[in-house]
Amino acid sequence: MTASFSLPDVEPAHRRLARSALSRRSAAGELMAFHEWFAAESRRTSFEVRPASLDGLSGWHTDPGTGNIGHESGKFFTVEGLDVEVLGAARPRWQQPIIVQPEVGILGILVAEFDGVLHALVQAKFEPGNVGGMQLSPTVQATRSNFTAVHGGRAVPYIEFFRDPVPDRVLADVLQSEQGTWFYRKRNRNMVVEVDPDLEVRDGFRWVTVGQLHRLLGVDGLVNMDTRTVLSCLPIAGPGPIVGRGTGPYLRALRASFDPASGGAHQLPELLSWVTGLRATTDVTARRIPLAEVRGWSRTDGRITHDDGRFFDVVGVDVRAPGREVGGWQQPLLRPVGTGVAAFLVRDIGGVLHVLVQARIEPGFHDVVELAPTVQATPTNHPGAPPAFLDEVLSASADRVRFDTLLAEEGGRFDHALTRYLLVDAVGPDPDLPGHRWVAAHQLAELLHHSNYLNIEARTLVACLYSTS
């Protein structure tokens, strides 16, 4: 293959990325070649994950006073209790276990230009909670404890490009939240950094185009959560973007939605003021408490479960993975009960595709409220009245569904955490409902230049929205 390199300022980044999004063939070949490579990587990677009791995890201890679970190094994360009060909410008070991981990790993708098309460097990576073991990860996916080698293992490949990046090679760099119902104020640095195309490609890594990544989002359980969130932060939207192959009404509206000149149902300052007002007036108290004091949960048989069998369990695992920085370890994982649903309702408003976002409170958020999918719920957790729009999404006819894939959440902290992600055409009237707003794709892209506006589920759906172009 012929490699060429263009400086980032020769052409606007959004045009270069949009051209990559249109490319279904990488310098390394077609998608069939990718799947063959990924299957080979899966075969040559050995791993084993077995259940283990929380009461005897090697390298971890339970504090006899608080019941909190922590690593003997004092790093990585702890499992603690959280006491939550939301004044005026349908469920105003509860307690729960929560993962506390204050350190900021790095989720980074390296990009390089081959034959005039930007490519992303991804890796086939095992995590103990993954369904199927291997998933497609960003170039770097590491906690601070990992990349500072607290575990005493091998160095994280390519981490040097993200710890001290060359400023004019950075295409995206923003702190973003993770699940606010499972993490307490957890954030990661989402980065995209350009490098020269002669970079040595290590075993387990491969160059793909953005368009190939978008296609791979449609494969159940393949593209991991960390890749999806970095993908969402790529600055693809912009003036006159080169996005979209077809000419149907949906694609015309989607192309217009990427262009800031198309406007939207609401101006961006209006949306920002709406979010700021909610953050200023929503009364939420989230107080860390000893895990042993959490009401409604029980620690029995080496795990922690909710007394009604809902929400999630906290379990232990014993891991053997010779290809990782450390070849074996034990740890706690949070295991959800049931499969989640995250969906955007979408509609054409004045020739511009909009998605319906909700302002969502999660107790682990830094800023109380973030914008979330129209629907974000685990149906089994709502045996009574379902959340708004859940029935509309799940009963949608096939011709209204633009995207529908089962994807996994982060396997380093969550065990078999699956969410069904959907984009569904809305029906009926389109007024803004309380707590919801219609937002164009270019406005979502603008918000993703800043921290703590779109939650992790919404960011996945932004990546999925790009993939429908």
C-alpha positions as CSV (number, residue, x, y, z in Angstrom):
1,M,0.0,0.0,0.0
2,T,1.1,3.6,-0.6
3,A,1.3,5.8,2.4
4,S,1.1,9.6,2.3
5,F,0.8,12.2,5.0
6,S,-1.0,15.5,4.9
7,L,-0.7,18.1,7.7
8,P,-4.0,18.5,9.6
9,D,-4.4,22.2,8.5
10,V,-4.3,21.4,4.8
11,E,-8.0,20.5,4.8
12,P,-10.6,21.0,7.6
13,A,-10.6,18.0,10.0
14,H,-14.4,17.4,9.5
15,R,-14.0,16.9,5.8
16,R,-11.1,14.5,6.2
17,L,-13.0,12.5,8.7
18,A,-16.2,12.6,6.7
19,R,-14.3,11.3,3.7
20,S,-13.0,8.4,5.9
21,A,-16.6,7.8,7.0
22,L,-17.6,7.3,3.4
23,S,-14.8,4.7,2.8
24,R,-15.8,1.1,3.2
25,R,-12.4,-0.2,2.2
26,S,-9.2,0.4,4.2
27,A,-5.6,0.2,3.2
28,A,-5.6,-3.2,4.8
29,G,-8.6,-4.5,2.7
30,E,-12.3,-5.0,2.8
31,L,-14.4,-5.8,5.8
32,M,-14.2,-9.5,5.0
33,A,-10.5,-9.2,5.6
34,F,-11.1,-7.5,8.8
35,H,-13.4,-10.2,10.1
36,E,-10.8,-12.8,9.1
37,W,-8.2,-10.9,11.1
38,F,-10.5,-10.5,14.1
39,A,-11.4,-14.2,14.1
40,A,-7.7,-15.1,14.0
41,E,-6.9,-12.8,16.9
42,S,-9.7,-14.4,18.9
43,R,-8.4,-17.9,18.2
44,R,-4.8,-17.0,19.3
45,T,-5.8,-15.2,22.5
46,S,-6.4,-17.5,25.4
47,F,-8.4,-16.4,28.4
48,E,-10.5,-17.9,31.1
49,V,-12.9,-16.2,33.5
50,R,-14.3,-18.1,36.5
51,P,-16.7,-17.0,39.3
52,A,-15.0,-16.0,42.5
53,S,-16.3,-15.0,45.9
54,L,-16.1,-11.4,46.9
55,D,-15.0,-12.6,50.3
56,G,-11.6,-13.9,49.2
57,L,-10.5,-12.0,46.1
58,S,-6.7,-12.0,45.8
59,G,-5.3,-8.5,45.9
60,W,-8.6,-7.1,47.3
61,H,-9.9,-6.6,50.8
62,T,-13.2,-5.7,52.6
63,D,-12.8,-3.0,55.2
64,P,-14.0,-4.5,58.5
65,G,-15.5,-1.2,59.6
66,T,-17.2,0.1,56.4
67,G,-17.7,-3.1,54.3
68,N,-16.2,-1.2,51.4
69,I,-14.3,-3.3,48.9
70,G,-10.9,-2.0,47.7
71,H,-7.6,-3.0,46.1
72,E,-4.6,-3.5,48.4
73,S,-2.7,-0.9,46.4
74,G,-5.3,1.8,47.2
75,K,-5.6,2.3,43.4
76,F,-8.0,1.1,40.7
77,F,-11.4,1.4,42.3
78,T,-13.5,0.8,45.3
79,V,-17.1,-0.5,45.7
80,E,-18.9,1.7,48.3
81,G,-22.4,2.7,49.2
82,L,-24.4,5.7,47.9
83,D,-27.4,7.4,49.6
84,V,-29.4,9.4,47.0
85,E,-32.2,11.9,47.4
86,V,-33.9,13.6,44.5
87,L,-36.5,16.1,45.7
88,G,-39.8,15.9,43.7
89,A,-38.9,12.7,41.8
90,A,-41.2,9.7,41.4
91,R,-38.6,7.7,43.4
92,P,-37.2,10.4,45.8
93,R,-34.8,8.3,47.9
94,W,-32.8,5.1,47.6
95,Q,-29.4,3.5,48.5
96,Q,-27.2,1.4,46.3
97,P,-23.7,0.1,45.9
98,I,-21.5,2.2,43.5
99,I,-18.1,2.0,41.9
100,V,-15.8,4.8,43.0
101,Q,-12.9,5.4,40.6
102,P,-11.8,9.0,40.9
103,E,-8.8,8.7,38.6
104,V,-9.2,9.9,35.0
105,G,-8.3,7.2,32.4
106,I,-7.4,7.6,28.7
107,L,-9.5,6.4,25.8
108,G,-7.6,7.2,22.7
109,I,-7.6,6.5,18.9
110,L,-4.6,7.1,16.7
111,V,-5.3,8.1,13.2
112,A,-3.1,8.3,10.1
113,E,-3.7,9.1,6.4
114,F,-3.2,6.4,3.8
115,D,-3.9,7.2,0.1
116,G,-5.7,10.4,1.1
117,V,-8.0,8.7,3.6
118,L,-7.8,8.9,7.4
119,H,-7.6,5.5,9.2
120,A,-8.1,4.7,12.8
121,L,-5.9,2.2,14.7
122,V,-8.0,-0.2,16.7
123,Q,-7.2,-3.4,18.7
124,A,-8.8,-6.7,19.4
125,K,-8.9,-6.7,23.2
126,F,-10.1,-9.0,25.9
127,E,-11.9,-7.8,29.1
128,P,-13.2,-10.1,31.8
129,G,-16.8,-9.0,31.5
130,N,-17.0,-9.1,27.7
131,V,-19.6,-11.3,26.1
132,G,-17.5,-13.6,23.9
133,G,-14.2,-12.4,25.3
134,M,-12.8,-10.2,22.5
135,Q,-14.1,-6.9,21.3
136,L,-12.9,-4.1,19.1
137,S,-11.2,-1.5,21.3
138,P,-9.6,1.9,20.8
139,T,-5.8,2.2,20.4
140,V,-5.5,2.9,24.1
141,Q,-8.0,2.0,26.8
142,A,-6.4,2.4,30.1
143,T,-7.0,3.7,33.6
144,R,-4.3,5.8,35.3
145,S,-3.5,2.8,37.5
146,N,-2.9,0.8,34.3
147,F,-0.7,3.2,32.4
148,T,1.3,4.0,35.5
149,A,1.8,0.3,36.0
150,V,0.4,-0.1,39.5
151,H,-0.2,-3.7,38.7
152,G,3.5,-4.2,37.9
153,G,2.7,-5.5,34.4
154,R,3.8,-4.5,30.9
155,A,3.5,-1.0,29.5
156,V,0.4,0.1,27.7
157,P,1.2,0.2,23.9
158,Y,1.0,3.7,22.3
159,I,0.2,5.4,25.6
160,E,3.0,8.0,25.0
161,F,1.1,9.6,22.1
162,F,-1.8,10.5,24.5
163,R,0.1,11.4,27.7
164,D,2.1,14.1,25.9
165,P,0.5,14.7,22.6
166,V,1.8,17.1,19.9
167,P,-0.8,19.9,20.1
168,D,-1.3,20.4,16.3
169,R,-1.9,16.6,15.9
170,V,-4.8,16.5,18.3
171,L,-8.2,16.2,16.6
172,A,-10.3,15.6,19.7
173,D,-9.6,15.9,23.4
174,V,-12.4,16.1,25.9
175,L,-13.4,14.7,29.3
176,Q,-16.6,12.6,29.2
177,S,-18.6,10.9,31.9
178,E,-19.4,7.2,32.2
179,Q,-22.5,5.5,33.6
180,G,-23.8,7.7,36.4
181,T,-26.0,4.9,37.9
182,W,-23.0,2.6,38.3
183,F,-20.0,4.9,38.7
184,Y,-19.6,7.8,41.1
185,R,-18.3,10.8,39.1
186,K,-16.2,8.7,36.7
187,R,-14.7,10.4,33.7
188,N,-12.3,9.5,31.0
189,R,-10.2,11.6,28.6
190,N,-11.5,10.9,25.1
191,M,-8.8,11.6,22.5
192,V,-8.0,11.4,18.8
193,V,-4.4,12.1,17.8
194,E,-2.9,12.0,14.3
195,V,0.4,10.2,13.7
196,D,2.7,9.5,10.8
197,P,1.5,6.5,8.7
198,D,4.8,4.7,9.1
199,L,4.0,3.9,12.7
200,E,4.8,0.4,13.7
201,V,1.6,-1.7,14.0
202,R,1.9,-4.1,16.9
203,D,0.3,-7.5,17.1
204,G,-3.4,-7.3,17.8
205,F,-3.8,-3.9,16.2
206,R,-5.2,-2.9,12.8
207,W,-5.9,0.2,10.6
208,V,-9.6,0.7,9.6
209,T,-11.4,3.6,8.1
210,V,-14.1,5.5,10.0
211,G,-16.6,4.1,7.5
212,Q,-15.6,0.5,8.4
213,L,-16.0,1.3,12.1
214,H,-19.4,2.6,11.4
215,R,-20.4,-0.6,9.5
216,L,-19.0,-2.7,12.4
217,L,-21.3,-0.9,14.8
218,G,-24.1,-3.0,13.2
219,V,-22.5,-6.3,14.4
220,D,-23.9,-7.4,17.8
221,G,-21.3,-7.2,20.6
222,L,-18.3,-6.3,18.4
223,V,-17.4,-2.6,18.9
224,N,-16.8,-1.9,22.6
225,M,-18.1,1.0,24.6
226,D,-14.8,2.9,24.7
227,T,-14.4,2.8,21.0
228,R,-18.0,4.1,20.6
229,T,-17.5,7.1,22.9
230,V,-14.3,8.2,21.1
231,L,-16.0,7.7,17.8
232,S,-18.8,10.0,18.9
233,C,-16.3,12.8,19.7
234,L,-14.8,12.8,16.2
235,P,-15.5,16.2,14.6
236,I,-17.3,14.9,11.5
237,A,-20.1,17.4,11.5
238,G,-19.3,20.8,9.8
239,P,-20.0,23.1,6.9
240,G,-20.9,21.2,3.8
241,P,-19.7,17.8,5.1
242,I,-19.0,15.0,2.7
243,V,-21.4,12.5,4.3
244,G,-24.1,10.2,2.9
245,R,-24.3,8.1,-0.2
246,G,-28.1,7.8,-0.9
247,T,-30.7,10.3,-2.0
248,G,-33.8,9.2,0.1
249,P,-35.6,11.6,2.4
250,Y,-33.9,10.2,5.5
251,L,-30.4,10.6,4.1
252,R,-31.1,14.1,2.8
253,A,-32.4,15.1,6.3
254,L,-29.4,13.5,7.9
255,R,-26.9,15.3,5.6
256,A,-28.6,18.6,6.5
257,S,-28.4,17.7,10.2
258,F,-24.6,17.5,10.0
259,D,-24.3,21.0,8.6
260,P,-24.5,23.9,11.2
261,A,-25.9,26.2,8.5
262,S,-29.1,24.1,8.6
263,G,-30.0,25.3,12.0
264,G,-32.4,23.4,14.3
265,A,-35.7,23.5,16.2
266,H,-33.8,25.2,19.0
267,Q,-30.7,27.5,18.9
268,L,-27.7,26.1,20.7
269,P,-27.7,28.9,23.3
270,E,-31.3,28.0,24.1
271,L,-30.3,24.4,24.6
272,L,-27.4,25.3,26.8
273,S,-29.6,27.6,28.9
274,W,-32.1,24.8,29.3
275,V,-29.5,22.4,30.6
276,T,-27.9,25.0,32.9
277,G,-31.2,25.9,34.4
278,L,-32.0,22.3,35.2
279,R,-28.6,21.9,36.8
280,A,-29.1,25.0,38.9
281,T,-32.6,24.1,40.1
282,T,-32.6,20.3,40.4
283,D,-32.1,19.3,44.1
284,V,-30.0,16.1,44.2
285,T,-28.0,14.8,47.1
286,A,-25.7,11.9,46.5
287,R,-23.7,11.0,49.6
288,R,-21.1,8.2,49.8
289,I,-21.8,5.9,52.7
290,P,-20.3,2.7,54.0
291,L,-21.2,-0.3,51.8
292,A,-22.2,-2.2,55.0
293,E,-24.9,0.4,55.7
294,V,-26.7,0.2,52.3
295,R,-30.4,-0.7,52.9
296,G,-32.2,-3.0,50.5
297,W,-29.1,-4.9,49.5
298,S,-27.6,-8.1,50.9
299,R,-24.1,-9.6,50.8
300,T,-24.5,-13.4,50.8
301,D,-22.9,-16.3,49.1
302,G,-19.9,-14.2,48.1
303,R,-21.9,-11.6,46.1
304,I,-24.0,-8.5,46.7
305,T,-27.6,-8.5,45.4
306,H,-30.7,-6.3,45.6
307,D,-33.4,-7.8,47.9
308,D,-35.9,-7.8,45.0
309,G,-33.5,-9.4,42.6
310,R,-33.5,-6.2,40.3
311,F,-30.9,-3.7,39.1
312,F,-27.5,-5.4,39.4
313,D,-25.3,-7.7,41.4
314,V,-21.7,-7.2,42.5
315,V,-19.8,-10.4,41.9
316,G,-16.2,-11.5,41.9
317,V,-14.2,-13.1,39.0
318,D,-10.9,-15.0,38.6
319,V,-9.2,-14.1,35.3
320,R,-6.5,-15.8,33.3
321,A,-5.4,-13.8,30.2
322,P,-1.8,-14.4,29.2
323,G,-1.9,-11.7,26.5
324,R,-2.8,-8.8,28.9
325,E,-0.4,-6.4,30.7
326,V,-0.9,-8.8,33.7
327,G,-1.5,-12.5,32.9
328,G,-3.9,-13.2,35.8
329,W,-5.8,-11.4,38.5
330,Q,-9.1,-11.3,40.5
331,Q,-11.5,-8.4,40.8
332,P,-15.1,-7.4,41.5
333,L,-17.5,-6.7,38.6
334,L,-21.0,-5.2,38.5
335,R,-23.4,-7.5,36.7
336,P,-26.7,-5.9,35.5
337,V,-29.9,-7.8,35.8
338,G,-31.6,-7.8,32.4
339,T,-30.7,-6.2,29.1
340,G,-30.9,-2.4,28.7
341,V,-32.6,-0.4,26.0
342,A,-31.3,2.9,24.8
343,A,-33.0,4.6,21.8
344,F,-33.3,7.9,20.1
345,L,-36.6,8.8,18.4
346,V,-35.7,10.7,15.2
347,R,-37.7,13.0,13.0
348,D,-37.4,15.3,10.0
349,I,-38.1,18.9,11.2
350,G,-38.0,21.4,8.4
351,G,-35.8,19.1,6.3
352,V,-33.3,18.6,9.1
353,L,-33.1,15.3,11.0
354,H,-33.5,15.8,14.8
355,V,-33.2,13.4,17.7
356,L,-35.3,13.6,20.9
357,V,-33.0,13.9,24.0
358,Q,-34.1,13.8,27.6
359,A,-32.5,15.6,30.5
360,R,-31.6,12.8,32.8
361,I,-30.6,12.8,36.4
362,E,-28.0,10.1,37.5
363,P,-26.6,10.2,41.0
364,G,-23.0,9.7,39.8
365,F,-22.9,12.6,37.4
366,H,-20.5,15.5,38.1
367,D,-23.1,18.1,37.0
368,V,-26.4,16.5,38.2
369,V,-28.0,16.4,34.7
370,E,-26.8,15.2,31.3
371,L,-28.6,14.7,28.0
372,A,-29.6,11.1,27.4
373,P,-31.4,9.0,24.9
374,T,-35.2,9.4,24.5
375,V,-35.4,6.0,26.2
376,Q,-32.8,4.7,28.6
377,A,-34.1,1.8,30.7
378,T,-33.9,-1.8,31.6
379,P,-37.4,-3.1,31.1
380,T,-37.2,-5.7,33.9
381,N,-36.6,-2.9,36.4
382,H,-40.0,-1.4,35.6
383,P,-42.6,-4.1,36.3
384,G,-45.3,-1.5,36.6
385,A,-45.6,1.5,34.4
386,P,-42.9,1.6,31.7
387,P,-40.8,4.7,31.1
388,A,-42.0,7.2,28.5
389,F,-41.6,6.1,24.9
390,L,-40.4,2.6,25.8
391,D,-43.5,0.9,24.3
392,E,-43.3,3.0,21.2
393,V,-39.7,2.1,20.6
394,L,-40.1,-1.7,21.3
395,S,-43.2,-2.0,19.2
396,A,-42.0,0.0,16.2
397,S,-42.5,-1.6,12.8
398,A,-39.4,-2.6,10.9
399,D,-39.7,0.2,8.4
400,R,-39.4,2.8,11.2
401,V,-36.2,1.3,12.7
402,R,-33.0,2.9,11.3
403,F,-30.6,1.1,13.6
404,D,-30.9,-1.9,16.0
405,T,-27.9,-3.6,17.5
406,L,-27.1,-5.3,20.8
407,L,-23.9,-3.8,22.2
408,A,-21.9,-4.4,25.3
409,E,-20.9,-1.9,28.0
410,E,-17.3,-1.7,29.3
411,G,-16.1,-5.2,30.2
412,G,-13.4,-4.1,32.6
413,R,-16.0,-3.1,35.3
414,F,-19.3,-4.7,34.1
415,D,-20.0,-8.3,33.5
416,H,-22.2,-9.2,30.5
417,A,-23.7,-5.7,30.5
418,L,-25.8,-5.6,27.2
419,T,-27.8,-2.8,25.8
420,R,-30.0,-2.8,22.8
421,Y,-29.3,0.5,20.9
422,L,-32.0,1.7,18.5
423,L,-32.7,4.7,16.2
424,V,-36.5,4.8,15.5
425,D,-38.6,7.2,13.4
426,A,-41.0,9.1,15.6
427,V,-44.7,9.1,14.9
428,G,-47.5,11.4,15.9
429,P,-47.1,15.1,17.0
430,D,-43.7,16.5,17.8
431,P,-44.0,19.1,20.5
432,D,-41.3,19.3,23.1
433,L,-42.4,17.3,26.1
434,P,-41.3,18.3,29.6
435,G,-37.7,17.3,30.1
436,H,-37.1,16.7,26.4
437,R,-35.9,18.6,23.4
438,W,-35.4,18.0,19.7
439,V,-31.7,18.5,18.7
440,A,-30.0,18.4,15.3
441,A,-26.9,16.2,14.8
442,H,-24.5,19.2,14.4
443,Q,-25.7,20.5,17.8
444,L,-24.9,17.2,19.4
445,A,-21.5,17.4,17.8
446,E,-21.0,20.9,19.2
447,L,-22.0,19.7,22.7
448,L,-19.5,16.9,22.4
449,H,-16.6,19.4,22.2
450,H,-17.3,20.0,25.9
451,S,-17.5,17.8,28.9
452,N,-20.6,16.4,30.6
453,Y,-23.3,17.3,28.2
454,L,-24.1,13.9,26.6
455,N,-24.1,10.7,28.7
456,I,-22.4,7.5,27.6
457,E,-25.5,6.0,26.1
458,A,-26.3,9.1,24.1
459,R,-22.7,9.2,22.8
460,T,-23.0,5.6,21.6
461,L,-26.2,6.6,19.7
462,V,-24.5,9.6,18.1
463,A,-21.9,7.2,16.7
464,C,-24.7,4.9,15.5
465,L,-26.4,7.9,13.9
466,Y,-23.3,8.7,11.9
467,S,-23.2,5.0,10.9
468,T,-26.6,5.3,9.1
469,S,-25.3,7.9,6.7
